[in-house]
Amino acid sequence: MANLTKNPNVLKWVEEMQALTKPDKVVWVDGSDEQLKALRDEALASGEIQLLNQEKLPGCVYHHTAVNDVARVEDRTFICTKTKEEAGPNNNWSDPNEMYAKLTPMFDGVMKGRTMYVIPYSMGPIGSPLAKVGVELTDSIYVVLNMDIMTRIGVNAFKNLGDVSNDFVRGLHSKADIDAENRYITHFPEDNTIWSINSGYGGNVLLGKKCFALRIASYQGWKEGWMAEHMLILGIEKPNGEVKYVTAAFPSACGKTNLAMLIPPEGYSKKGYKVWTVGDDIAWLKKGEDGQLYAINPENGFFGVAPGTNVKSNFNALESTMKNTIFTNVALNNDDMTVWWEGLDKNPPVNATEWKGAKVNGPEYIAEGGKLAHPNSRFTAPARNCPCISKEFDNPKGLEEEGITLDVVKELLNVDKDLWKEDVKGIKEFYAKFGDRLPEELKNQLAALEERLG
């Protein structure tokens, strides 16, 4: 396939990475329906993904990762800057020269016998002055299909870059051997570069998400005068039709998605209040020419935790998964090829396939202490599926943020201490559940907060 850009900086880098990894073939991903269907058919034929019930879950597929590759790996994730201070207090740091020296031999020839997929993508709406461009090279069709949902991929992504700019994030990923002992997710902010190897799990390999949209982008924002934050964005519509947009910061597993997709209580709904979702995880914020603060959601989909998601806990999230979604490490109902996870309902399938691939009796398996779905099983769903997605979701200007009012801050300060304790407990359980190691600075912060709360 022909190159999708004339930009010499992109072409030179792709050629260098091709020479390093030595794939048998290089495919540029143009974002067309025809090409994506062909790639999906190839992944179905190889068994990389499975087709689900196309009447009940149209366009949906299933994938399961290796048993040793089920979550982000904080202790194998590094920020590689010249000075340790620039990596920040909560991140693992490594000298960039030492990390390149460690990883280059691992990438040498790693794609022999495989295809390299070149994925141009935009973080943020195409044409937005707040958007940024990335290019990910990967040997995984699963990554291509997920990036199609989570970002805006294809030839149009290069519109923001043009033919001469060097301002794009270079992402190199290979599944390699899925060797946990040699798994690295590394960031080189000064080079606009991300290298990820020996993982096939979403957060480690969808390099536009945490890797670019938070880690690299936070460095870019620091240098350029804007912010990349772990924040949801939602709009609150008053009965008179006026919509105010706010951002809110929550750690992982503390309710960002549920709040972003909130259905107003009945009393407020009857009065005409509505909540509109712009983003459930990451916000890029920048001061506009008019002096106001504007925000965009750089992502284009939801990479949500499946367990606990149900009609009552988050109706809108569940509805978002009903078509064109990729389910990862959930359980299968073998009778009708639909999906199931703990907390979806109280009726686990009798004829089930648990997340590792074993055929089991669902109720008996759970009664014996087993989990049909992995606790960190995921859905990758298009944002456009969400019933409450904001009509301003693709606004290239971004949305003017009202922030958090003083009254809300006062209310937060008056929240019962037990609720704060539950949040701290939830964060620690989240890390412990998936085997991640808390950075020392964060451990200290949590311990201090626990002590303060008594």
C-alpha positions as CSV (number, residue, x, y, z in Angstrom):
1,M,0.0,0.0,0.0
2,A,1.2,3.5,-0.8
3,N,2.3,5.9,1.9
4,L,-0.5,8.1,3.2
5,T,1.7,11.2,3.7
6,K,4.5,13.1,2.0
7,N,5.8,14.4,5.3
8,P,9.5,13.5,5.3
9,N,9.7,13.3,9.1
10,V,7.0,10.6,9.3
11,L,8.5,8.7,6.3
12,K,12.0,8.8,7.7
13,W,10.9,7.5,11.1
14,V,8.8,4.7,9.6
15,E,11.7,3.6,7.5
16,E,14.0,3.6,10.5
17,M,11.6,1.5,12.6
18,Q,11.0,-0.8,9.7
19,A,14.8,-1.4,9.4
20,L,15.0,-2.1,13.1
21,T,12.0,-4.4,13.5
22,K,12.3,-6.1,10.0
23,P,8.6,-6.9,9.3
24,D,7.8,-9.1,6.3
25,K,5.2,-6.5,5.1
26,V,4.2,-2.9,5.9
27,V,0.5,-1.8,5.7
28,W,-0.5,1.8,6.1
29,V,-4.0,2.0,7.7
30,D,-6.1,4.5,5.8
31,G,-9.2,4.2,8.0
32,S,-11.5,3.0,5.2
33,D,-14.3,0.7,6.0
34,E,-13.1,-1.7,3.3
35,Q,-9.6,-2.0,4.8
36,L,-10.9,-2.3,8.4
37,K,-13.3,-5.1,7.3
38,A,-10.5,-7.0,5.6
39,L,-8.3,-6.7,8.7
40,R,-11.2,-7.8,11.0
41,D,-11.9,-10.8,8.7
42,E,-8.2,-11.7,8.9
43,A,-8.3,-11.5,12.7
44,L,-11.4,-13.7,12.8
45,A,-9.8,-16.3,10.5
46,S,-6.7,-16.5,12.6
47,G,-8.6,-16.7,15.9
48,E,-7.3,-13.4,17.2
49,I,-10.9,-12.3,17.7
50,Q,-14.2,-14.2,17.8
51,L,-17.5,-13.0,16.3
52,L,-20.3,-12.6,18.7
53,N,-24.1,-12.9,18.2
54,Q,-24.6,-10.4,15.3
55,E,-28.4,-10.1,16.0
56,K,-28.0,-9.2,19.6
57,L,-24.6,-7.5,19.4
58,P,-24.1,-6.3,15.8
59,G,-20.6,-5.6,14.9
60,C,-19.2,-6.9,18.2
61,V,-16.3,-9.2,18.7
62,Y,-14.5,-10.9,21.5
63,H,-10.8,-11.2,22.4
64,H,-8.8,-12.6,25.3
65,T,-5.3,-11.7,26.2
66,A,-2.6,-13.9,27.6
67,V,-3.1,-14.9,31.2
68,N,0.0,-13.0,32.2
69,D,-1.1,-9.8,30.4
70,V,-4.4,-8.5,31.8
71,A,-3.7,-4.9,33.0
72,R,-1.5,-1.9,32.9
73,V,1.9,-2.6,34.5
74,E,2.9,0.4,36.6
75,D,6.2,-1.2,37.7
76,R,7.2,-1.8,34.1
77,T,6.2,1.7,32.9
78,F,8.9,4.3,32.7
79,I,9.2,8.0,32.0
80,C,12.6,8.6,30.4
81,T,13.8,12.1,30.7
82,K,17.3,13.6,31.1
83,T,16.6,14.4,34.8
84,K,14.6,12.4,37.3
85,E,12.8,15.6,38.5
86,E,11.2,16.0,35.0
87,A,9.6,12.6,35.3
88,G,7.5,13.7,38.3
89,P,7.2,12.3,41.8
90,N,4.7,9.5,41.0
91,N,6.4,7.9,38.0
92,N,9.2,5.4,37.5
93,W,12.2,7.1,35.9
94,S,14.9,5.9,33.7
95,D,17.8,7.5,31.8
96,P,16.7,7.7,28.1
97,N,20.0,6.6,26.7
98,E,20.1,3.6,29.0
99,M,16.5,2.6,28.1
100,Y,17.1,2.9,24.4
101,A,20.2,0.8,24.8
102,K,18.1,-1.9,26.7
103,L,15.2,-1.9,24.3
104,T,16.8,-1.6,20.9
105,P,18.2,-5.2,20.9
106,M,14.7,-6.4,21.9
107,F,13.1,-4.6,19.0
108,D,15.8,-5.7,16.5
109,G,14.0,-8.1,14.1
110,V,11.0,-8.5,16.4
111,M,8.5,-8.3,13.5
112,K,10.2,-10.9,11.3
113,G,7.4,-13.1,9.9
114,R,4.8,-10.4,10.8
115,T,3.1,-7.4,9.3
116,M,3.8,-3.9,10.6
117,Y,0.7,-1.7,10.6
118,V,1.2,2.0,10.4
119,I,-1.7,3.8,12.1
120,P,-1.9,7.6,11.8
121,Y,-4.3,9.0,14.3
122,S,-5.6,12.2,15.8
123,M,-6.1,12.8,19.5
124,G,-9.0,15.2,19.4
125,P,-11.3,16.2,16.5
126,I,-9.7,16.5,13.1
127,G,-8.9,20.2,12.4
128,S,-9.1,21.2,16.1
129,P,-6.3,23.6,17.2
130,L,-6.3,21.5,20.4
131,A,-5.7,18.2,18.7
132,K,-2.4,16.4,18.3
133,V,-1.2,13.8,15.8
134,G,0.3,10.4,16.5
135,V,1.6,7.5,14.5
136,E,1.6,4.0,16.0
137,L,3.5,1.1,14.5
138,T,2.2,-2.3,15.7
139,D,2.2,-6.0,14.7
140,S,-1.3,-6.5,16.2
141,I,-4.6,-6.3,14.3
142,Y,-6.3,-6.2,17.7
143,V,-4.5,-2.9,18.3
144,V,-5.6,-1.5,14.9
145,L,-9.2,-2.3,15.5
146,N,-9.1,-0.8,19.0
147,M,-7.4,2.3,17.8
148,D,-10.1,2.7,15.2
149,I,-12.6,3.0,18.1
150,M,-10.5,5.0,20.6
151,T,-9.0,7.6,18.2
152,R,-9.6,9.1,14.8
153,I,-7.4,7.0,12.5
154,G,-6.5,7.1,8.9
155,V,-5.3,9.5,6.2
156,N,-7.4,12.4,7.6
157,A,-5.3,12.4,10.8
158,F,-2.5,13.9,8.8
159,K,-4.5,17.0,8.1
160,N,-3.4,18.5,11.3
161,L,0.3,17.6,10.7
162,G,0.7,18.8,7.1
163,D,3.7,18.0,4.9
164,V,6.5,19.5,6.9
165,S,5.8,19.5,10.6
166,N,7.7,17.3,13.0
167,D,5.2,17.6,15.8
168,F,3.8,14.1,16.0
169,V,4.1,11.4,18.6
170,R,6.1,8.3,17.5
171,G,4.7,5.1,18.9
172,L,6.3,1.7,18.4
173,H,4.7,-1.4,19.7
174,S,5.3,-5.1,19.3
175,K,3.6,-8.1,21.0
176,A,7.0,-9.9,20.7
177,D,6.6,-13.0,22.9
178,I,4.3,-11.5,25.6
179,D,7.1,-12.1,28.0
180,A,6.2,-10.5,31.3
181,E,9.8,-10.4,32.5
182,N,10.7,-8.3,29.5
183,R,7.6,-6.2,29.3
184,Y,8.3,-2.4,29.0
185,I,6.0,0.5,28.4
186,T,8.4,3.5,28.0
187,H,8.0,7.1,27.3
188,F,10.6,9.6,26.0
189,P,8.8,12.9,26.3
190,E,11.8,15.0,24.9
191,D,11.7,12.8,21.7
192,N,7.8,12.6,21.4
193,T,8.3,8.9,21.5
194,I,6.7,5.8,23.1
195,W,8.1,2.3,22.9
196,S,6.0,-0.7,24.2
197,I,7.0,-4.3,24.0
198,N,5.9,-7.8,25.2
199,S,2.2,-6.8,25.9
200,G,-1.0,-7.2,24.0
201,Y,-3.3,-5.6,26.6
202,G,-5.1,-2.4,25.9
203,G,-3.6,0.1,28.3
204,N,-0.1,-1.0,27.4
205,V,-0.5,-1.1,23.6
206,L,-3.2,1.4,22.6
207,L,-0.5,4.1,22.7
208,G,-2.9,7.0,22.1
209,K,-4.6,6.4,25.5
210,K,-2.7,6.8,28.8
211,C,0.7,6.8,27.0
212,F,0.1,9.7,24.8
213,A,-3.1,11.4,26.0
214,L,-1.8,11.7,29.6
215,R,1.9,11.0,29.9
216,I,3.4,12.5,26.8
217,A,0.7,15.1,26.6
218,S,1.2,16.3,30.1
219,Y,4.9,17.0,29.1
220,Q,3.8,18.7,25.9
221,G,1.3,20.8,27.9
222,W,4.0,21.8,30.4
223,K,6.2,23.0,27.6
224,E,3.4,24.6,25.5
225,G,1.2,26.2,28.1
226,W,-1.8,23.8,28.4
227,M,-2.9,20.8,30.5
228,A,-3.6,17.1,30.0
229,E,-5.5,15.8,32.9
230,H,-7.1,12.6,34.2
231,M,-10.6,14.2,34.1
232,L,-14.1,13.6,32.8
233,I,-16.0,16.3,30.9
234,L,-19.7,16.6,31.1
235,G,-22.4,19.1,30.2
236,I,-25.3,19.9,32.5
237,E,-28.4,21.3,30.7
238,K,-30.8,23.4,32.6
239,P,-34.5,23.4,31.9
240,N,-34.1,26.6,29.8
241,G,-31.8,24.8,27.5
242,E,-28.6,26.4,28.7
243,V,-25.7,24.0,29.0
244,K,-22.7,24.4,31.3
245,Y,-19.6,22.2,31.0
246,V,-17.4,21.1,33.9
247,T,-14.4,18.9,34.3
248,A,-13.7,16.7,37.3
249,A,-10.6,14.7,38.4
250,F,-10.9,11.2,39.8
251,P,-8.3,8.5,40.2
252,S,-8.9,5.2,38.5
253,A,-11.8,3.1,39.8
254,C,-13.5,6.0,41.6
255,G,-16.4,6.7,39.3
256,K,-15.4,8.9,36.4
257,T,-17.4,7.0,33.8
258,N,-20.5,6.7,36.1
259,L,-20.5,10.5,36.7
260,A,-19.8,11.4,33.1
261,M,-22.8,9.3,32.0
262,L,-25.1,10.3,34.9
263,I,-28.8,10.1,34.5
264,P,-30.3,12.9,36.6
265,P,-32.5,11.7,39.5
266,E,-36.2,11.6,38.6
267,G,-37.1,14.9,40.3
268,Y,-34.5,16.7,38.3
269,S,-35.3,14.9,35.0
270,K,-39.0,15.9,35.4
271,K,-37.9,19.5,35.7
272,G,-35.9,19.2,32.5
273,Y,-32.4,18.8,33.6
274,K,-30.1,16.7,31.4
275,V,-26.5,15.5,31.6
276,W,-24.4,15.2,28.4
277,T,-21.2,13.2,28.1
278,V,-18.2,14.6,26.5
279,G,-15.5,12.4,28.0
280,D,-15.1,9.9,30.8
281,D,-11.4,9.7,31.3
282,I,-9.0,12.4,29.9
283,A,-9.4,16.1,29.2
284,W,-7.1,18.5,27.4
285,L,-7.5,22.0,28.6
286,K,-6.2,25.2,27.0
287,K,-6.8,28.9,27.3
288,G,-8.5,30.4,24.3
289,E,-7.8,33.7,22.6
290,D,-10.8,35.1,24.5
291,G,-9.1,34.2,27.8
292,Q,-11.6,31.4,28.6
293,L,-10.6,27.9,29.4
294,Y,-11.6,25.3,26.7
295,A,-11.5,21.5,26.9
296,I,-11.6,18.6,24.5
297,N,-11.8,14.9,25.0
298,P,-8.8,13.7,23.0
299,E,-10.3,10.2,22.7
300,N,-13.1,8.9,20.4
301,G,-14.4,6.0,22.5
302,F,-14.7,4.3,25.9
303,F,-12.2,1.8,27.2
304,G,-14.3,0.8,30.2
305,V,-14.1,-1.8,33.0
306,A,-16.9,-4.4,32.4
307,P,-17.4,-6.0,35.8
308,G,-20.0,-4.0,37.8
309,T,-21.4,-2.3,34.7
310,N,-25.2,-3.0,34.5
311,V,-28.5,-1.4,33.8
312,K,-28.7,0.2,37.3
313,S,-25.0,1.2,37.8
314,N,-24.5,2.8,34.4
315,F,-27.3,2.3,31.8
316,N,-25.6,4.6,29.3
317,A,-22.3,2.8,29.4
318,L,-24.0,-0.6,28.9
319,E,-26.0,0.8,26.0
320,S,-22.7,2.0,24.5
321,T,-21.5,-1.6,24.2
322,M,-24.5,-2.9,22.3
323,K,-22.9,-2.5,18.8
324,N,-19.5,-2.3,17.2
325,T,-17.7,-3.0,20.5
326,I,-14.6,-5.1,21.3
327,F,-15.0,-7.1,24.5
328,T,-11.7,-8.3,26.1
329,N,-11.4,-11.0,28.9
330,V,-15.1,-11.1,29.7
331,A,-17.0,-14.4,29.8
332,L,-18.9,-16.0,26.9
333,N,-22.4,-17.5,27.0
334,N,-21.8,-20.4,24.6
335,D,-25.5,-20.9,23.9
336,D,-26.1,-17.6,22.2
337,M,-22.5,-16.2,21.8
338,T,-23.2,-13.2,24.0
339,V,-21.0,-11.8,26.8
340,W,-21.3,-11.9,30.6
341,W,-19.4,-10.5,33.6
342,E,-19.8,-10.3,37.3
343,G,-22.3,-7.6,38.2
344,L,-24.0,-7.6,34.8
345,D,-27.0,-9.6,36.3
346,K,-27.6,-12.4,38.7
347,N,-27.8,-15.1,36.0
348,P,-24.4,-16.3,35.0
349,P,-24.6,-18.6,31.9
350,V,-24.6,-22.3,32.6
351,N,-22.8,-23.1,29.4
352,A,-20.0,-20.6,29.8
353,T,-16.5,-20.0,28.6
354,E,-14.5,-18.2,31.4
355,W,-12.0,-15.5,30.5
356,K,-9.0,-17.8,30.2
357,G,-10.8,-20.0,27.7
358,A,-12.1,-23.0,29.7
359,K,-15.6,-24.3,29.2
360,V,-17.4,-24.3,32.6
361,N,-20.7,-24.4,34.3
362,G,-21.0,-20.8,35.2
363,P,-23.0,-20.9,38.5
364,E,-20.9,-23.8,39.8
365,Y,-17.7,-22.1,38.8
366,I,-18.6,-19.0,40.7
367,A,-19.8,-21.0,43.7
368,E,-16.4,-22.6,43.9
369,G,-14.8,-19.1,44.0
370,G,-14.0,-18.6,40.4
371,K,-14.4,-15.5,38.3
372,L,-16.0,-15.9,34.9
373,A,-14.7,-12.5,33.7
374,H,-11.4,-11.1,34.7
375,P,-11.8,-8.2,37.3
376,N,-10.1,-5.9,34.7
377,S,-12.0,-7.2,31.7
378,R,-12.9,-4.4,29.3
379,F,-15.1,-3.1,26.6
380,T,-13.9,-0.8,23.8
381,A,-17.0,1.1,22.6
382,P,-17.5,4.0,20.2
383,A,-18.4,7.2,21.9
384,R,-21.1,7.8,19.3
385,N,-23.0,4.8,20.7
386,C,-23.6,6.6,24.0
387,P,-27.2,7.7,24.4
388,C,-26.2,10.8,26.2
389,I,-23.2,11.8,24.1
390,S,-23.0,15.6,23.7
391,K,-23.8,17.1,20.3
392,E,-20.7,19.2,20.9
393,F,-18.5,16.1,21.2
394,D,-16.7,16.8,17.9
395,N,-16.6,20.6,18.4
396,P,-13.1,21.5,17.1
397,K,-13.0,24.7,19.2
398,G,-13.5,22.7,22.4
399,L,-16.0,23.5,25.2
400,E,-15.8,26.4,27.5
401,E,-15.4,25.1,31.0
402,E,-17.2,26.5,34.0
403,G,-15.0,24.5,36.4
404,I,-16.2,23.6,39.9
405,T,-18.1,26.3,41.7
406,L,-17.2,27.3,45.2
407,D,-20.5,25.8,46.5
408,V,-19.5,22.4,45.2
409,V,-16.1,22.7,46.8
410,K,-17.7,23.5,50.1
411,E,-20.0,20.5,49.8
412,L,-17.0,18.3,49.0
413,L,-15.2,19.5,52.1
414,N,-18.3,18.6,54.2
415,V,-18.5,15.0,52.8
416,D,-18.6,12.3,55.5
417,K,-15.1,11.1,56.3
418,D,-16.2,7.5,55.7
419,L,-16.7,8.3,52.1
420,W,-13.2,9.6,51.7
421,K,-11.9,6.5,53.4
422,E,-13.8,4.3,50.9
423,D,-12.2,6.2,48.0
424,V,-8.7,5.6,49.5
425,K,-9.6,2.0,50.0
426,G,-10.9,1.7,46.5
427,I,-7.7,3.1,45.0
428,K,-5.5,0.7,47.0
429,E,-7.7,-2.3,46.1
430,F,-7.6,-1.3,42.4
431,Y,-3.8,-1.4,42.3
432,A,-3.6,-4.5,44.5
433,K,-6.1,-6.4,42.4
434,F,-4.1,-6.1,39.2
435,G,-0.7,-6.7,40.7
436,D,0.5,-3.1,40.1
437,R,3.0,-1.6,42.5
438,L,2.0,1.7,44.0
439,P,4.7,4.4,43.4
440,E,6.4,5.3,46.8
441,E,5.2,8.9,46.6
442,L,1.6,7.9,46.1
443,K,1.8,5.4,49.0
444,N,3.0,8.2,51.2
445,Q,0.2,10.5,50.1
446,L,-2.4,7.8,50.7
447,A,-0.9,7.0,54.1
448,A,-1.0,10.7,55.1
449,L,-4.6,11.0,54.0
450,E,-5.6,7.9,56.0
451,E,-3.9,9.3,59.0
452,R,-5.6,12.7,58.6
453,L,-9.0,10.9,58.3
454,G,-8.3,9.0,61.5
